[in-house]
C-alpha cells in the first residue's frame, strides 16, 4: 500500500531529525493509537498506517476471524511479519500497532532499529470506557472483560515501558495528545530549546 504524505513546513526540522525512521505508537487497546496516530501523521506531514488494518488486508479476514479460525499464535506471527515489512519498506511514517505487538521481542528490536517508539499510556478506567464502545476485541470476549483488561495491563506495562517515550493518553482532544507527542519527540531528538533529552 502506498501512503501519501502532506507538506507540513512547521515540522520540517522534526521530520529531518527523524530521518528515515518511523514513529511507532504502542500501548493497550483503547489507548488511542489509531485516532491519535492519524492526526500525528497529518501534523508531521507523514504517511500513516494501522498495523491491524494491514494484517486484515494481508489475511483477507478480520482480526476476530483470524483469532477464531487460526488462533492467537498464528495471528501474532502474521503481526510480526507485517510490522517488520512496513518498517522496512514504508518508513518514514507513523505506525499504529496492535496492543500485543510490542510484546514480541523481535518486533521490539525491529522498532528500535527503524523507528522511535511511543507508549500511549492510559488508566484502566479510561481504557475500559473506550473499549466498551466496540465489540471486536477478541481478547476481551470473557466473562469479566474489565478483570481481563487489568490482568493484561499488569503483564504488558513493564514491556510498554521499554518504549523510547511515554505519553499519557487521557480524555483530552486528540490534538492535545498530538501536541504532547510532538514536544516529546523534539526533546528526544534534541530539537527543543531547553536541549533536555526525554528519558
C-alpha positions as CSV (number, residue, x, y, z in Angstrom):
1,X,0.0,0.0,0.0
2,X,1.3,3.4,-1.0
3,X,0.9,6.1,1.6
4,X,0.6,9.8,0.8
5,X,2.5,12.5,2.7
6,X,1.4,16.0,3.3
7,X,3.5,19.2,3.2
8,X,3.9,20.3,6.8
9,X,6.6,23.0,6.9
10,X,6.3,23.7,10.7
11,X,7.5,20.2,11.5
12,X,10.2,20.0,8.8
13,X,13.0,20.0,11.4
14,X,11.4,17.2,13.3
15,X,11.0,15.1,10.1
16,X,14.6,15.8,9.2
17,X,15.8,14.7,12.6
18,X,13.8,11.5,12.3
19,X,15.5,10.8,9.0
20,X,14.1,7.6,7.6
21,X,12.7,6.3,10.9
22,X,9.1,5.6,11.7
23,X,7.2,6.9,14.7
24,X,5.6,3.8,16.2
25,X,2.7,4.0,18.6
26,X,2.4,1.2,21.1
27,X,0.0,0.5,24.0
28,X,-3.2,-1.1,25.1
29,X,-6.4,-1.4,23.0
30,X,-8.3,1.8,23.6
31,X,-5.3,4.0,24.2
32,X,-5.9,6.0,21.0
33,X,-3.1,4.7,18.8
34,X,-5.1,4.8,15.6
35,X,-7.1,8.0,16.1
36,X,-4.1,9.9,17.6
37,X,-1.7,8.4,15.0
38,X,-3.7,9.7,12.0
39,X,-3.7,13.2,13.4
40,X,0.0,12.9,14.3
41,X,0.9,11.8,10.8
42,X,-1.1,14.8,9.4
43,X,0.7,17.2,11.8
44,X,4.1,15.8,10.8
45,X,3.3,15.6,7.1
46,X,4.0,11.9,7.1
47,X,2.0,8.9,6.0
48,X,0.0,6.8,8.4
49,X,-0.7,3.0,8.6
50,X,-2.6,0.9,11.1
51,X,-0.9,-2.4,11.5
52,X,-4.2,-4.2,12.4
53,X,-5.7,-2.9,9.1
54,X,-2.7,-4.1,7.2
55,X,-2.9,-7.6,8.9
56,X,-6.6,-7.9,7.9
57,X,-5.8,-6.9,4.3
58,X,-2.9,-9.4,4.2
59,X,-5.0,-12.2,5.7
60,X,-8.2,-11.4,3.8
61,X,-10.2,-11.6,7.0
62,X,-11.0,-9.6,10.1
63,X,-8.9,-9.9,13.3
64,X,-11.7,-11.6,15.2
65,X,-11.9,-14.1,12.3
66,X,-8.2,-14.7,12.4
67,X,-8.3,-15.4,16.1
68,X,-11.3,-17.7,15.7
69,X,-10.1,-19.6,12.7
70,X,-6.3,-19.6,13.1
71,X,-5.7,-18.8,16.8
72,X,-3.7,-16.1,18.6
73,X,-0.3,-17.7,17.9
74,X,-0.7,-17.5,14.1
75,X,-2.1,-14.0,14.4
76,X,0.9,-12.9,16.3
77,X,3.3,-14.4,13.8
78,X,1.5,-12.6,11.0
79,X,1.5,-9.4,13.0
80,X,5.3,-9.7,13.5
81,X,5.9,-10.2,9.7
82,X,3.6,-7.3,8.7
83,X,5.1,-4.8,11.1
84,X,8.6,-5.8,10.0
85,X,7.7,-5.3,6.3
86,X,6.0,-1.9,7.0
87,X,9.1,-0.6,8.9
88,X,11.5,-1.9,6.2
89,X,9.6,-0.6,3.2
90,X,7.3,2.2,4.2
91,X,9.2,4.3,6.7
92,X,9.3,7.2,7.4
93,X,5.7,7.1,8.6
94,X,3.5,7.0,11.7
95,X,2.6,3.4,12.5
96,X,-0.1,2.4,15.0
97,X,0.4,-1.2,16.3
98,X,-1.9,-3.6,17.9
99,X,-2.0,-3.9,21.7
100,X,0.1,-7.1,21.8
101,X,2.6,-6.3,19.1
102,X,5.3,-4.7,21.3
103,X,5.3,-7.8,23.5
104,X,7.2,-9.7,20.7
105,X,11.0,-9.3,21.3
106,X,11.7,-9.4,17.6
107,X,9.2,-6.7,16.9
108,X,10.7,-4.5,19.6
109,X,14.1,-4.9,18.2
110,X,12.9,-4.0,14.7
111,X,11.1,-0.9,16.0
112,X,14.3,0.1,17.9
113,X,16.3,-0.3,14.7
114,X,13.9,1.5,12.3
115,X,11.8,3.8,14.5
116,X,11.1,5.8,17.6
117,X,8.5,4.1,19.9
118,X,5.9,5.9,21.9
119,X,3.8,4.3,24.6
120,X,0.4,5.9,24.8
121,X,-0.3,5.1,28.4
122,X,-3.9,5.2,29.7
123,X,-5.5,4.4,33.0
124,X,-7.6,1.3,33.2
125,X,-10.9,3.1,33.6
126,X,-10.2,5.2,30.6
127,X,-9.3,2.1,28.5
128,X,-12.4,0.3,29.7
129,X,-14.7,3.2,28.8
130,X,-13.3,3.3,25.3
131,X,-13.2,-0.4,24.5
132,X,-16.8,-0.9,25.6
133,X,-17.8,1.1,22.6
134,X,-16.6,-1.7,20.3
135,X,-17.3,-5.4,20.3
136,X,-14.4,-6.5,18.0
137,X,-11.8,-7.2,20.8
138,X,-11.2,-10.9,20.7
139,X,-9.1,-10.9,23.9
140,X,-11.9,-9.3,25.9
141,X,-14.6,-11.9,25.0
142,X,-14.5,-13.2,28.6
143,X,-16.9,-13.4,31.5
144,X,-15.2,-10.4,33.1
145,X,-13.7,-8.1,30.4
146,X,-12.6,-5.5,33.0
147,X,-10.6,-8.0,35.1
148,X,-9.2,-9.4,31.8
149,X,-8.1,-5.9,30.7
150,X,-6.5,-5.2,34.1
151,X,-4.6,-8.5,34.0
152,X,-3.3,-7.7,30.5
153,X,-2.2,-4.3,31.7
154,X,-0.3,-5.7,34.6
155,X,1.5,-8.1,32.2
156,X,2.1,-5.7,29.4
157,X,3.0,-2.4,31.1
158,X,6.6,-3.4,32.0
159,X,7.2,-4.1,28.3
160,X,5.4,-1.0,27.1
161,X,7.7,1.0,29.5
162,X,10.7,-0.1,27.3
163,X,9.4,2.3,24.6
164,X,11.6,5.4,23.8
165,X,8.9,7.8,25.0
166,X,5.8,7.6,27.2
167,X,2.8,9.9,26.7
168,X,-0.3,10.0,28.9
169,X,-3.4,9.2,26.9
170,X,-6.3,10.9,28.6
171,X,-9.7,12.4,28.0
172,X,-8.4,15.5,26.2
173,X,-8.9,16.4,22.5
174,X,-6.7,14.3,20.2
175,X,-4.8,17.4,19.1
176,X,-3.7,18.0,22.7
177,X,-2.1,14.5,22.8
178,X,-0.6,15.1,19.4
179,X,1.0,18.3,20.8
180,X,2.4,16.3,23.7
181,X,3.9,13.8,21.3
182,X,5.5,16.4,19.0
183,X,7.0,18.2,22.0
184,X,8.4,14.9,23.4
185,X,9.8,14.0,20.0
186,X,11.5,17.4,19.7
187,X,13.1,16.9,23.2
188,X,14.1,13.3,22.4
189,X,15.7,14.3,19.1
190,X,17.5,17.3,20.6
191,X,15.4,19.9,18.9
192,X,13.8,21.5,21.9
193,X,15.0,24.9,23.1
194,X,15.9,23.6,26.5
195,X,18.0,20.8,25.0
196,X,16.9,18.3,27.6
197,X,16.6,14.8,26.2
198,X,13.4,12.9,27.0
199,X,14.0,9.8,29.1
